[in-house]
Amino acid sequence: MDILLATSIVTKTINSIRKLRANNSFEEIIKLTDNFINESDTDFIPLKNIRPRRVPIKAGELMQDDPIVCPIKKFEVETYNAVIDMTLNELSDRFETTNIGPLKDIALLSYRRIQELHNDPTMLPKDSFIELCEVYSKINRDCLISEYMQFCKNLNEFENNLNLPKFLHDVSNNKSSKYDEDENDNNDDNISMLELNTYDDLNETSNDNDQRAIKNIGSTKKIFQMFCTANLTSCFPNLYVALKLSVTLPISSCSVERSFSKLKLIKTKLRTSMLQDRLENLMKISCEKDLNPIVDNIILSLAGKSSSLCKALVY
């Protein structure tokens, strides 16, 4: 999901929960409940009033215990309001303004937003990258905006030149036209065969490309891969730092909590004497087991430990 869309949904959810905490909201829920009971054929047992427990007042005690007698009021105070307050506190702690602000700025680095600004540069918000530069003071906002707009302007050139083109020089010159004529003469025999399957092949490739574009349209991974492939880090240093933050910044604490769960499985009572280096290596192997390591690099790194290993593994 696009980060900007996700943050807007979270903000809307928080506002809707705050409306449930208002005084009139619980009364409306009670009215809806009564209407449902009246229209239903099922017999519902009404809530019973519990007799309050009287505690004798001691001498000199000024406080008086007033328990809630009404069961509906007790449910509102002890259950309904408690759940709403707990939910609001958790959402406010996880998605406060200091957390959502940089995420909204990072949403501008997605492939979809860069395409929108490539088509219309005036769509850039006036307060873009303010929260991100406040949190990460090493990034210069003015330089980041200028690099970002320059990258959006030349997006098509970066995409088209990642691979070698068919012609390095201008196609309009005589040599290129001669090459085109020769190539057309050679391909005249195959035109009839190609025309039979061209329509189906184009539909299949276009559908695949559209699915890939829709799948990656809200992600910054494609832009970051383009930076690494084309070696654009020196041309856009501030933009590269922002992209690196976008692909490494965790949105939630699930990965951290998952690593602690793995730690309990690895460090057992039989492994209490394990050193820190070995524990870290076992944690990496367990947590990153979906990665495919390069076996040759591992063999070379092990062979460099000693001469005996080098003779046994390399020679």
C-alpha positions in Angstrom: 0.0 0.0 0.0 1.1 3.6 -0.6 2.5 5.1 2.6 0.5 8.4 2.1 -2.7 6.3 1.7 -1.9 4.3 4.8 -1.2 7.3 7.0 -4.5 8.9 5.9 -6.4 5.8 6.8 -4.7 5.7 10.2 -5.6 9.3 10.8 -9.2 8.8 9.8 -9.4 5.8 12.0 -8.1 7.7 15.0 -10.7 10.5 14.4 -13.5 8.0 14.1 -12.5 6.3 17.4 -12.4 9.7 19.1 -16.0 10.3 18.0 -17.0 7.0 19.7 -15.6 8.4 23.0 -18.1 11.3 22.9 -20.9 11.3 25.4 -23.7 10.9 22.9 -22.1 8.0 21.0 -22.8 5.4 23.7 -26.4 6.5 24.0 -26.9 6.1 20.3 -25.4 2.6 20.6 -27.9 1.8 23.3 -30.8 3.0 21.1 -29.6 0.8 18.3 -29.4 -2.1 20.7 -32.9 -1.6 21.9 -34.3 -1.4 18.4 -32.5 -4.6 17.5 -34.0 -6.3 20.6 -37.5 -5.1 19.7 -37.3 -6.3 16.1 -35.7 -9.6 16.9 -37.6 -12.8 17.6 -35.1 -14.0 20.1 -35.7 -13.4 23.8 -32.9 -11.5 25.5 -32.3 -11.6 29.2 -32.0 -8.0 30.5 -29.1 -7.0 32.7 -29.9 -7.2 36.4 -29.1 -4.6 39.0 -26.6 -6.0 41.5 -27.2 -5.1 45.1 -24.3 -2.9 46.2 -22.1 -4.1 48.9 -22.2 -1.7 51.9 -18.9 -1.1 53.7 -19.2 0.4 57.2 -17.7 3.8 57.5 -15.0 4.1 60.1 -14.6 6.9 62.6 -13.1 10.0 61.1 -13.4 8.8 57.5 -14.7 11.5 55.1 -14.7 9.5 51.9 -17.8 7.5 51.0 -18.0 4.6 48.6 -20.6 5.1 45.8 -20.6 2.0 43.6 -22.2 2.0 40.2 -25.6 0.3 40.5 -26.9 0.6 36.9 -25.5 -2.2 34.8 -25.5 -0.2 31.6 -23.6 2.6 33.3 -21.2 0.2 34.8 -20.6 -1.4 31.3 -20.0 2.1 29.9 -17.4 3.1 32.5 -15.6 -0.2 33.0 -15.7 -1.8 29.6 -16.7 0.6 26.8 -14.6 3.6 27.9 -11.7 1.5 29.0 -11.4 -0.2 25.5 -11.8 3.1 23.6 -9.1 4.8 25.8 -6.7 1.9 25.5 -7.1 1.8 21.7 -6.6 5.6 21.4 -3.5 5.5 23.6 -1.9 2.7 21.5 -2.7 4.4 18.2 -1.4 7.7 19.4 1.8 6.2 20.7 2.5 4.3 17.5 1.3 6.9 15.0 2.0 10.2 16.6 2.9 13.3 14.5 6.6 12.7 14.9 6.2 9.3 13.3 3.6 10.0 10.6 5.4 13.2 9.4 8.5 11.6 8.0 6.4 8.8 6.6 4.4 11.2 4.6 7.6 12.7 3.2 9.0 9.3 2.4 5.7 8.6 0.4 6.9 11.2 -2.1 9.8 8.8 -3.0 7.5 6.1 -4.4 7.4 5.4 -8.1 3.8 6.6 -8.4 4.5 10.1 -6.9 7.7 10.5 -9.0 5.7 9.8 -12.1 3.0 12.3 -11.1 5.7 15.0 -10.5 7.3 14.1 -13.8 4.1 14.9 -15.6 3.3 18.0 -13.6 6.1 19.5 -11.4 3.8 22.0 -9.9 2.1 19.2 -7.8 4.9 19.2 -5.3 3.5 20.2 -1.9 5.0 23.3 -0.3 5.8 21.6 3.0 7.5 18.6 1.4 10.4 17.0 3.3 10.1 19.3 6.3 9.5 16.6 8.9 12.1 14.3 7.3 14.8 16.9 7.4 13.9 17.8 11.0 14.3 14.2 12.2 17.4 13.6 10.0 19.3 16.9 10.3 22.2 15.7 8.0 19.9 16.0 5.0 19.7 19.5 3.5 16.1 20.2 2.5 16.8 22.7 -0.3 19.4 20.3 -1.9 17.0 17.4 -1.4 14.1 19.2 -3.2 16.3 20.3 -6.1 17.7 16.8 -6.5 14.3 15.3 -6.2 12.8 17.6 -8.9 15.8 17.0 -11.2 15.4 13.3 -10.8 11.6 13.5 -11.5 12.3 15.5 -14.6 14.8 12.9 -16.0 13.0 9.8 -14.9 12.4 8.5 -18.4 16.0 9.0 -19.4 17.2 7.0 -16.4 14.8 4.2 -17.1 15.5 4.0 -20.8 19.3 4.0 -20.5 19.7 1.3 -17.8 20.2 -1.2 -20.7 22.0 -0.7 -23.9 19.9 0.8 -26.7 19.6 -0.7 -30.2 21.6 2.1 -31.8 24.2 4.2 -30.0 24.2 7.0 -32.6 21.5 8.9 -34.4 19.2 6.7 -36.4 18.7 9.4 -39.1 22.3 9.1 -40.5 23.1 7.2 -43.6 24.8 4.3 -41.9 22.0 3.6 -39.5 19.5 3.8 -42.4 21.6 1.3 -44.3 21.6 -1.0 -41.3 17.8 -0.7 -41.1 17.4 -1.5 -44.8 19.6 -4.6 -44.5 17.8 -5.7 -41.4 14.4 -5.2 -43.1 15.6 -7.3 -46.1 16.6 -10.1 -43.9 13.4 -10.1 -41.9 11.0 -10.0 -44.9 10.8 -13.8 -44.9 9.8 -13.9 -41.2 7.1 -11.2 -41.3 4.3 -13.5 -42.2 5.2 -15.8 -39.3 5.4 -12.9 -36.8 2.1 -11.4 -37.8 0.3 -14.6 -36.8 1.3 -14.3 -33.1 2.0 -10.6 -32.7 -1.3 -9.7 -31.3 -1.4 -12.4 -28.6 2.2 -11.8 -27.6 1.6 -8.1 -27.2 -1.4 -8.6 -25.1 0.5 -11.1 -22.8 3.5 -8.8 -22.4 1.4 -5.7 -21.9 -0.7 -7.4 -19.2 2.5 -8.7 -17.4 4.0 -5.2 -17.5 0.8 -3.6 -16.3 0.6 -6.1 -13.4 4.2 -5.4 -12.4 3.7 -1.6 -12.6 0.5 -1.9 -10.5 2.3 -4.1 -8.0 5.3 -1.8 -7.5 3.6 1.5 -8.0 3.6 2.5 -4.4 7.0 1.1 -3.5 10.4 2.9 -3.3 12.3 -0.4 -4.0 12.3 0.2 -7.8 13.7 3.7 -7.5 16.4 2.5 -5.0 17.4 -0.3 -7.4 17.7 2.2 -10.2 20.0 4.3 -8.0 22.2 1.3 -7.3 22.2 0.0 -10.9 23.0 3.4 -12.5 25.3 4.5 -9.7 23.5 7.8 -9.1 24.7 8.2 -5.5 27.3 10.8 -6.3 24.8 12.8 -8.5 22.0 12.8 -6.0 23.6 12.3 -2.5 20.8 13.8 -0.4 18.1 11.9 -2.4 20.1 8.7 -2.1 20.2 9.1 1.7 16.4 9.6 1.8 15.8 6.6 -0.4 18.1 4.5 1.8 16.1 5.5 4.8 12.8 4.7 3.0 13.9 1.1 2.3 15.5 0.4 5.7 13.2 2.3 8.1 10.8 -0.2 9.8 7.2 0.7 9.8 6.3 -1.5 12.8 8.2 -3.5 15.5 7.2 -6.9 14.1 10.7 -7.7 12.8 12.3 -6.7 16.2 9.8 -8.8 18.2 10.3 -11.7 15.8 14.1 -11.6 16.4 13.5 -11.8 20.2 11.3 -14.9 19.6 14.1 -16.5 17.7 16.5 -15.6 20.5 14.6 -17.7 22.9 14.7 -20.6 20.6 18.4 -20.4 19.9 19.8 -19.5 23.4 18.6 -22.4 25.5 19.9 -23.8 28.8 22.3 -26.0 26.9 23.9 -23.0 25.2 24.4 -20.6 28.1 28.2 -20.6 27.6 27.9 -19.4 24.0 29.9 -16.2 23.1 28.4 -13.1 21.6 29.8 -13.5 18.2 28.5 -17.0 17.7 25.1 -16.0 19.0 24.9 -13.1 16.6 25.9 -15.3 13.7 23.2 -17.9 14.6 20.6 -15.2 14.9 21.5 -13.9 11.4 21.2 -17.4 10.0 17.9 -18.0 11.6 16.3 -14.6 10.9 17.6 -14.3 7.3 17.0 -17.8 6.2 15.0 -16.7 3.2 18.1 -15.2 1.6 20.2 -17.2 -0.9 23.9 -16.9 0.0 26.6 -17.0 -2.6 28.5 -20.2 -1.8 31.7 -19.2 -3.6 32.1 -16.1 -1.5 31.6 -18.1 1.7 34.2 -20.6 0.6 36.7 -17.8 -0.2 36.0 -16.0 3.2 36.6 -19.3 5.1 39.7 -20.0 3.0 41.2 -16.7 4.0 41.2 -17.7 7.7 44.2 -19.9 7.5 46.6 -21.5 5.1 45.4 -25.0 5.8 41.8 -24.0 5.0 43.0 -22.3 1.8 44.7 -25.5 0.7 41.7 -27.6 1.6 39.0 -25.4 0.0 40.7 -23.6 -2.8 43.5 -25.7 -4.2 
